[in-house]
Amino acid sequence: MSNNKKEFFLVRWFKRMFLGQRPELSAQDAEKIQTPMRQMLSNFIHKPLAMIGLFVFLAIFVFVMVGPKYWVLDLSEQDATLVNLPPSNNMMDVPQAMLDAGVADIAAGNTYGIGTDANGELYIWGHTRITDKIDIANVPDEVRQADISMIAAGTDHVVALGADGQVYVWGNTRLKQDDFSKDMEKAMKKGGKDWEVIQLEASNQFSAIVTADGNLYLWGNGNMADIKIRSKYEGKIAKVALTENEYIALLNDGTVAYTGYKDKNSPFARIPDEAKKKGGVVDIASTAKTVAALTEDGKVVVWGNAAKGEGKVPEFAAPVAKLYGGRYHYTALLENGSVVTWGDNKYKQLNMPEELASVSVNKLFVSNYQNYALDANGMLHTWGLKGFTLGTDSLGRDMLTRIVNGGRVTMTVGAISVIIATILGIILGGMAGYFGGKMDMLIMRVAEIVGGLPFIPFAMILSAVIGTRLDPTQRMYLIMVVLGVLSWVPTCRLVRSQILAQREMEYVTAAKAMGIKESTIVFRHILPNVFSLLIVSMTLDFATCMLTESTLSYLGFGIPLPTPTWGNLLNGANNSIVIQQYWWQWVFPATIFGICTICINLIGDGLRDALDPKSIGR
């Protein structure tokens, strides 16, 4: 078989793209025609492992350098409702059986959805595990057997209402999520007009029911939420909107009131004048931190802590029929059947499907991060958070975003450190090798001192002493300088040894005879002949600097959180519980880091072999 057929396909492609097609030459002719750099490149592309390493490394490099434009890092990001989620993409995978039977009701928590069909059957999808021992999917048998008419999904629990008026609660019930009030139990037992439920809601560890006679029943974790109601409002409530730990009420007279007991310090109690006019409000909704009211004249008024853009109400092409609230976004159903949404779009809660513009929507089901729209044809359209490709960490941050941005920091630190070390090594090694004598002795003694320092402990001490006075960005620059200043010794020795050999060559003697400056001889004539060796050294040093930075960050002396690096991502997973139960928090950073360093070493080994005539049989 010919040599061309034996070549790796990447090798052949690389030759056609960058080297062109040339006739085969003998070893002697090739060495006469090719420069050392071109000859090294020609030898390098014949090494399949090195080429694989090169392409994989370039792919990772492009991924971490371009990726932050698409996975934007927010250093202040954290969400207690999305912590330690495993890799998934099924949070909105509605069961086909429910769609076939006809959707009756849908409610969704942070990571899961629950729905009922026209026959009262219950369906659950998404990531349903709340804790290691609590799973929303473990529906009690009595609920499975009941004819469910209403459902509501909270942060860690689900509430369902049976056709017979019975209320069921499952999920996390350790904080009184299933502890009904005495008044509620009496009304439930009495039934009839006293227990005609018109609204069922669930939020963060507490739930609410509004009955047709205007009574409001609240139950759950009273230490976390305001679950009391002033007696003067009993029998006057038409609807409630639950925030993260409070609630607001729409009264029968069309006014909005804060009916709880925390009105003195609550931002929700500062109700706009438009919402206080009798008959002025027709609907209310809420997010975690805000409340919105739809006035009789079609205006939407928002108040509270609208830090996520909830207050930027858009223009409506038609009157608003109904308001819905997610965790940080609002969705409005207009009278013409179209849908408008605004607020936070971190998880694509605002990115409505294109086909939604051409259909008329009958019902909307809006949750924390998901939206479900049922059109006039019975088709269900979904948009919002579908899951996290690589899971989340202990603060609810997307691991993919942090790995991409952390890779950019780690690679940048490694590259700048190598550049600093190479510049220092070339200057000092060039001077020591060319001039020799006392300068050589002085530089090499300094190199021995620096090379004799215990690298990791010294870098840790220096980072700990100086780094406490710097912000994260300045500390990143410090790490670059520290790694560069402490890593120049091998490059210095390599350059010195090569220049010691090169300075005795005839071309150096000729250059001296022509009166060329000695600095020009060193840096413009001698160094180009040793540059191929420097490339090998820089390649291997790049991997070493990345490993060192990650080691420092892993030990807590490198770039501090919340700025991510591959090292401090692994440091965050340095916990027996994380290692055993939340494997994705260390497997993915370790994998991409390991692959990257292995590829760099493969490239370095390939370059080293390409420079060695013995390795290619010459």
C-alpha positions in Angstrom: 0.0 0.0 0.0 1.3 3.5 -0.9 2.3 6.1 1.7 -0.6 8.3 0.7 -3.1 5.6 1.6 -1.5 5.0 4.9 -1.7 8.6 6.0 -4.3 9.6 8.5 -7.2 11.5 6.8 -6.6 14.6 8.9 -2.9 14.6 7.8 -3.9 14.5 4.1 -6.5 17.3 4.6 -3.9 19.4 6.5 -1.3 18.9 3.7 -3.8 19.9 1.0 -5.0 23.0 2.9 -1.7 24.4 4.2 1.3 22.7 2.5 0.0 22.0 -1.0 0.8 19.0 -3.1 4.5 18.4 -3.7 6.4 15.5 -5.2 8.0 13.1 -2.8 11.6 14.1 -2.0 14.5 12.1 -0.6 15.6 12.9 2.9 18.7 14.8 1.7 16.7 16.9 -0.9 14.0 17.7 1.7 16.6 18.9 4.2 18.2 21.1 1.5 14.9 22.7 0.4 12.9 22.9 3.7 13.6 25.3 6.6 13.8 23.7 10.1 10.3 25.1 10.9 8.7 23.7 7.7 10.5 20.4 8.1 9.2 20.2 11.7 5.7 20.9 10.5 5.9 18.4 7.7 7.0 15.7 10.2 4.4 16.7 12.8 1.4 16.2 10.5 2.4 12.6 10.0 1.8 11.8 13.7 -1.9 10.9 14.1 -2.0 11.2 17.9 -0.5 14.6 17.8 -2.9 15.7 15.1 -5.9 14.4 17.1 -4.6 16.3 20.1 -4.2 19.5 18.0 -7.8 19.4 16.7 -9.4 18.5 20.0 -7.4 21.2 21.7 -8.4 23.8 19.1 -12.0 22.7 19.5 -11.9 23.2 23.3 -10.0 26.5 22.8 -12.6 27.9 20.4 -15.4 26.6 22.7 -14.2 28.4 25.8 -13.2 31.6 24.0 -16.3 32.0 21.9 -18.7 30.3 24.3 -19.0 33.1 26.9 -20.8 35.2 24.2 -23.6 32.6 24.3 -23.4 31.4 27.9 -23.1 34.8 29.6 -21.7 34.7 33.1 -23.4 36.6 35.9 -21.2 36.6 39.0 -24.1 37.5 41.3 -26.2 34.6 40.0 -27.7 32.2 42.5 -31.1 30.6 42.9 -32.0 28.5 45.9 -34.8 26.8 43.9 -32.4 25.3 41.4 -29.6 23.9 43.5 -27.8 20.6 42.7 -29.9 19.7 39.7 -28.5 16.8 37.6 -28.0 17.1 33.8 -31.5 17.1 32.2 -33.5 18.4 29.3 -37.0 17.0 30.2 -38.5 19.7 32.4 -41.2 20.4 29.8 -41.7 17.0 28.3 -45.5 16.7 28.7 -46.6 13.1 28.4 -48.3 12.3 25.1 -51.0 10.4 26.9 -52.2 13.5 28.6 -52.2 15.4 25.3 -54.2 12.6 23.6 -56.8 12.6 26.4 -57.1 16.4 26.4 -55.4 18.8 28.8 -57.5 20.0 31.7 -55.1 21.7 34.0 -51.3 22.2 34.3 -49.2 23.4 37.2 -45.4 23.5 37.4 -42.8 23.8 40.1 -39.2 25.0 39.4 -38.1 21.8 37.7 -41.2 19.6 37.3 -44.7 19.8 35.8 -47.9 18.2 36.9 -51.2 18.0 35.0 -54.6 16.4 34.7 -56.5 15.4 31.6 -60.2 15.5 30.8 -60.7 12.2 32.6 -59.1 13.5 35.9 -56.0 11.4 35.4 -52.8 12.8 36.9 -49.5 13.1 35.1 -46.0 14.2 36.3 -42.9 15.0 34.3 -39.5 16.7 34.6 -37.0 16.5 37.5 -39.3 15.6 40.4 -36.8 14.9 43.1 -37.0 17.5 45.9 -34.4 15.9 48.2 -32.6 12.6 48.4 -35.7 11.0 50.0 -38.6 13.2 48.7 -39.8 12.8 45.2 -42.9 14.5 43.8 -43.4 11.5 41.5 -44.3 9.4 44.5 -48.0 10.3 44.4 -50.1 8.8 47.3 -52.5 6.1 46.3 -55.5 8.1 47.5 -54.6 10.8 45.1 -54.2 8.4 42.2 -57.7 7.0 42.9 -59.3 10.5 43.3 -60.9 12.5 40.6 -58.7 15.6 40.6 -60.3 18.9 39.5 -57.6 21.4 40.5 -53.8 21.3 41.0 -51.1 23.7 42.2 -47.4 23.2 42.4 -45.2 24.9 45.0 -41.5 25.0 45.4 -41.3 21.7 47.2 -44.9 20.4 47.4 -48.0 19.8 45.3 -51.6 20.5 46.3 -54.5 18.9 44.6 -58.3 19.3 44.9 -60.6 16.4 44.4 -64.0 16.6 42.8 -65.4 15.8 46.2 -63.7 18.9 47.8 -61.0 16.9 49.5 -57.5 18.6 49.5 -54.4 16.5 49.1 -50.8 17.5 49.7 -47.6 15.6 49.0 -43.9 16.2 48.5 -42.1 18.0 51.3 -44.5 18.2 54.3 -41.9 18.6 57.0 -42.7 22.3 57.5 -46.5 22.1 57.9 -47.2 22.2 54.1 -50.0 19.7 54.9 -51.2 21.2 58.2 -54.6 22.7 57.4 -56.1 25.4 59.7 -59.1 24.5 61.9 -61.4 26.8 59.9 -60.3 25.1 56.7 -60.9 21.6 58.1 -64.4 22.7 59.3 -65.3 24.2 55.9 -64.0 21.2 54.1 -66.1 18.8 56.2 -69.2 21.0 55.9 -68.9 21.2 52.1 -71.6 22.8 50.0 -71.5 26.5 49.5 -69.0 26.9 52.3 -66.5 24.9 50.3 -66.9 25.9 46.7 -63.3 26.4 45.7 -62.6 28.9 42.9 -58.8 29.2 43.3 -56.0 26.9 44.4 -52.5 28.2 44.7 -49.1 27.0 46.0 -45.8 28.9 46.6 -42.7 28.6 48.7 -43.7 26.2 51.5 -47.2 27.6 51.8 -50.5 27.3 49.9 -53.8 29.1 49.6 -57.5 28.4 48.7 -60.2 31.0 47.9 -63.8 29.9 48.0 -66.8 31.4 46.3 -68.1 33.0 49.5 -65.0 35.2 49.6 -63.1 33.3 52.3 -59.3 32.8 52.1 -57.6 29.8 53.7 -53.8 29.8 54.1 -51.6 27.1 55.5 -47.9 26.0 55.5 -44.7 27.3 57.0 -45.7 30.4 59.0 -42.1 31.2 60.0 -41.2 31.6 56.3 -44.4 33.2 55.0 -47.2 35.6 56.0 -50.1 33.1 56.2 -52.4 35.2 58.3 -55.4 37.2 57.2 -57.0 40.2 59.0 -60.5 39.4 60.0 -62.0 42.5 58.4 -61.2 41.0 54.9 -62.9 37.6 55.5 -65.7 37.0 53.0 -64.5 39.8 50.7 -61.7 38.2 48.7 -62.1 37.3 45.1 -58.5 36.2 44.2 -55.0 36.0 45.7 -51.6 36.3 44.2 -48.7 34.5 46.1 -45.2 36.0 46.1 -42.2 34.1 47.5 -43.2 34.6 51.1 -46.2 37.0 51.1 -49.5 37.4 49.3 -51.8 40.2 47.9 -55.6 40.0 47.6 -58.1 41.3 45.0 -61.3 42.1 46.9 -64.9 41.7 45.6 -65.2 45.5 45.2 -62.4 45.6 42.6 -59.7 47.0 44.9 -56.3 45.4 45.8 -55.4 45.1 49.5 -52.6 43.7 51.6 -54.6 41.5 53.9 -51.8 40.0 55.9 -49.9 41.2 59.0 -46.6 42.3 57.5 -47.9 45.4 55.8 -45.7 47.8 57.7 -42.4 46.5 56.2 -43.6 44.9 53.0 -43.0 46.6 49.6 -46.2 44.9 48.4 -48.3 46.9 50.9 -47.4 50.1 49.0 -50.2 49.6 46.5 -50.5 52.2 43.6 -53.5 54.5 43.6 -54.8 52.9 40.4 -55.2 49.6 42.3 -57.1 51.2 45.3 -60.0 52.6 43.3 -63.2 50.7 43.7 -64.0 48.6 40.7 -60.7 49.6 39.2 -58.9 46.2 39.1 -60.2 43.1 37.2 -57.2 40.7 37.7 -54.0 40.3 39.7 -50.8 38.2 39.4 -47.4 38.0 41.0 -43.8 37.0 40.7 -41.4 36.2 43.5 -40.7 39.8 44.2 -43.5 41.8 42.5 -47.2 42.1 42.1 -49.2 43.2 39.0 -52.7 44.5 38.7 -54.9 44.7 35.5 -57.1 47.8 35.8 -60.5 48.2 34.2 -59.1 50.4 31.5 -56.6 47.8 30.4 -53.5 49.2 32.1 -51.1 46.8 33.9 -49.6 48.3 37.1 -46.5 46.6 38.7 -45.1 47.3 42.2 -42.6 45.7 44.5 -38.9 44.9 43.8 -38.9 44.8 40.0 -35.2 44.2 39.6 -35.6 41.6 36.8 -37.5 43.9 34.4 -41.0 43.0 35.6 -41.9 46.7 35.6 -41.2 47.2 31.9 -44.7 46.6 30.7 -44.9 46.4 26.9 -47.6 47.9 24.7 -50.5 45.6 24.0 -52.1 45.1 20.5 -55.4 44.2 22.2 -57.0 44.5 25.6 -55.6 42.1 28.2 -57.9 39.3 29.3 -55.9 37.7 32.0 -52.5 38.1 33.8 -50.1 35.3 34.9 -46.9 35.4 36.8 -43.8 33.3 36.9 -40.8 33.6 39.2 -39.4 36.7 37.5 -41.7 37.2 34.4 -45.3 38.0 33.5 -47.4 36.6 30.7 -50.6 38.1 29.5 -53.4 36.6 27.5 -55.0 39.1 25.3 -58.7 39.2 24.2 -57.7 38.4 20.6 -56.1 35.1 21.7 -52.5 36.3 21.4 -49.9 36.2 24.2 -47.4 38.8 25.5 -44.7 38.2 28.0 -42.1 40.4 29.7 -39.6 40.4 32.5 -36.5 38.2 33.0 -35.4 36.0 30.1 -32.5 34.1 31.6 -34.1 30.7 30.9 -35.9 31.8 27.7 -39.2 32.4 29.5 -39.9 35.2 26.9 -39.0 33.3 23.8 -42.4 32.3 22.6 -42.6 29.7 19.7 -43.1 31.2 16.3 -46.2 29.1 15.6 -47.9 30.8 18.6 -48.3 34.0 16.5 -50.6 32.2 14.0 -53.0 30.5 16.5 -55.5 31.7 19.1 -54.7 30.7 22.7 -57.6 29.6 25.0 -55.6 28.9 28.2 -52.3 29.7 29.7 -50.5 27.8 32.4 -47.5 29.8 33.7 -45.0 28.6 36.4 -41.7 29.8 37.7 -39.7 29.3 34.5 -42.1 27.5 32.1 -45.0 28.6 30.0 -47.7 26.3 28.6 -50.2 27.6 26.1 -53.3 25.6 24.9 -54.7 26.9 21.6 -58.2 26.6 20.2 -57.3 23.4 18.3 -56.2 21.7 21.6 -52.5 21.9 20.7 -50.1 22.6 23.6 -47.2 25.0 23.0 -44.3 25.3 25.5 -41.4 27.6 26.1 -39.0 28.3 29.0 -36.6 26.3 31.1 -36.2 22.8 29.7 -33.3 21.8 31.9 -29.5 22.2 32.4 -27.2 20.3 30.0 -24.5 19.8 32.7 -26.6 20.4 35.8 -26.3 23.1 38.5 -24.1 23.6 41.5 -24.9 24.2 45.2 -26.0 27.8 44.5 -28.2 27.0 41.5 -25.7 28.2 38.9 -25.5 26.6 35.5 -22.4 24.3 35.3 -22.1 24.6 31.6 -21.9 28.4 31.8 -19.3 28.2 34.6 -17.2 25.6 32.8 -17.1 27.6 29.6 -16.2 30.9 31.4 -13.9 29.1 33.8 -12.0 27.6 30.8 -11.4 31.0 29.3 -9.9 32.2 32.6 -7.8 29.2 33.0 -6.5 29.2 29.5 -5.9 33.0 29.6 -3.9 32.7 32.8 -1.9 29.8 31.3 -1.2 31.6 28.0 -0.1 34.9 29.6 2.0 33.1 32.2 3.8 31.2 29.4 4.4 34.4 27.4 5.9 36.1 30.5 8.1 33.1 31.3 9.2 32.7 27.7 10.1 36.4 27.3 12.2 36.3 30.5 13.7 32.9 29.5 14.7 34.1 26.1 16.2 37.4 27.3 18.2 35.9 30.2 19.1 32.7 28.4 20.2 34.6 25.3 22.4 36.9 27.3 23.9 34.1 29.4 24.6 31.8 26.4 26.0 34.5 24.0 28.1 36.6 26.3 29.1 33.9 28.8 31.6 34.7 31.5 30.5 36.6 34.6 27.1 37.4 33.0 26.5 33.7 32.4 27.5 32.8 35.9 25.3 35.6 37.5 22.2 34.7 35.5 22.6 31.0 36.0 23.1 31.4 39.8 19.9 33.4 39.9 18.2 30.7 37.8 19.3 28.1 40.3 17.9 30.1 43.2 14.6 30.6 41.5 14.5 27.0 40.3 15.3 25.8 43.8 12.2 27.4 45.3 9.4 25.1 46.3 7.0 26.3 43.6 3.6 25.5 44.9 4.2 26.5 48.6 5.9 29.8 47.5 3.1 30.7 45.1 0.6 29.9 47.9 2.4 32.2 50.3 2.8 35.0 47.9 -0.9 34.7 46.8 -2.1 34.6 50.4 0.0 37.6 51.5 -0.6 39.9 48.5 -3.8 38.5 47.2 -5.9 39.5 50.2 -5.5 43.2 49.3 -6.6 42.7 45.7 -10.0 42.3 44.0 -10.6 39.1 41.9 -9.5 40.7 38.6 -6.3 42.1 40.1 -5.7 38.7 41.8 -6.0 37.0 38.4 -3.3 39.3 37.0 -1.2 38.5 40.1 -1.5 34.8 39.4 -0.3 35.4 35.8 2.7 37.3 36.9 3.6 34.9 39.7 3.4 31.9 37.4 5.4 33.7 34.7 8.1 34.9 37.0 8.6 31.6 38.7 8.5 29.5 35.4 11.2 31.0 33.3 14.1 28.9 34.5 13.6 25.8 32.1 13.3 28.1 29.1 16.3 30.1 30.1 18.4 26.9 30.4 17.1 25.7 27.0 17.9 28.9 25.2 21.3 29.2 26.9 22.3 25.7 25.8 21.2 26.2 22.2 22.9 29.5 21.9 26.2 28.1 23.4 26.2 25.7 20.5 25.0 28.2 17.8 27.4 31.0 18.6 30.3 28.9 17.4 28.7 28.5 13.9 30.2 30.1 10.8 27.2 32.4 10.2 27.7 34.0 13.6 31.4 34.6 12.9 30.4 36.1 9.5 27.8 38.4 11.2 30.4 39.6 13.7 32.9 40.3 10.9 30.2 42.4 9.1 29.9 44.5 12.2 26.3 43.6 13.1 25.3 44.4 16.6 25.5 41.6 19.1 21.9 42.0 20.2 20.8 41.7 16.6 23.0 38.5 16.2 21.3 36.9 19.2 17.7 37.8 18.6 17.5 38.0 14.8 20.0 35.3 13.7 20.5 32.8 16.4 17.1 32.7 18.1 15.2 31.8 14.8 17.3 28.7 14.6 16.2 27.6 18.1 12.6 28.8 17.8 11.3 25.3 16.9 12.6 24.0 20.3 10.9 27.0 22.0 7.6 26.1 20.5 7.9 22.6 22.1 8.9 24.1 25.4 6.0 26.7 25.4 3.5 24.0 24.5 4.4 21.9 27.5 4.8 24.9 29.8 1.3 26.0 28.8 -0.2 22.8 30.2 2.0 23.1 33.3 0.8 26.7 34.0 -2.8 25.7 33.5 -2.3 22.8 36.0 -0.5 25.0 38.4 -3.2 27.7 38.3 -5.8 25.1 38.8 -3.9 23.6 41.7 -3.7 26.9 43.4 -7.4 27.6 42.9 -8.2 24.1 44.0 -6.2 24.7 47.2 -8.0 28.1 47.7 -5.0 30.3 46.9 -5.7 31.1 43.3 -8.4 33.1 41.6 -11.2 33.4 44.2 -14.9 32.7 43.7 -17.3 33.8 42.3 -15.0 34.1 39.3 -14.9 30.6 37.9 -11.8 28.6 36.8 -11.5 24.9 36.2 -9.5 24.7 39.4 -11.9 26.4 41.8 -14.8 24.5 40.2 -13.1 21.4 41.3 -12.4 23.0 44.7 -16.1 23.6 45.1 -16.7 19.9 44.6 -14.1 18.9 47.2 -16.7 17.4 49.4 -17.6 13.8 50.1 -21.3 14.5 49.7 -20.8 16.3 46.4 -18.5 13.5 45.1 -21.0 10.8 46.0 -24.3 12.4 45.2 -23.7 15.3 42.8 -21.1 13.7 40.4 -21.7 16.2 37.6 -20.2 19.0 39.6 -16.7 17.4 39.4 -16.9 15.0 36.5 -17.5 17.6 33.8 -14.8 20.1 34.9 -12.3 17.3 35.5 -13.1 15.7 32.2 -12.7 18.8 30.0 -9.6 19.9 32.0 -8.0 16.4 31.7 -8.7 16.2 28.0 -7.3 19.7 27.4 -4.0 19.0 29.2 -3.6 15.6 27.6 -4.1 17.1 24.2 -1.5 19.8 24.9 1.0 17.2 26.0 0.2 15.1 22.8 1.0 18.2 20.8 4.2 18.9 22.7 5.3 15.3 22.3 4.5 15.4 18.6 6.5 18.6 18.1 9.4 17.1 20.1 9.5 14.0 18.0 9.2 16.0 14.8 12.4 17.8 15.7 14.2 14.5 16.4 15.7 13.0 13.2 16.0 9.6 14.9 12.2 9.5 15.5 11.5 9.7 11.7 14.2 7.2 10.7 16.8 9.7 9.4 
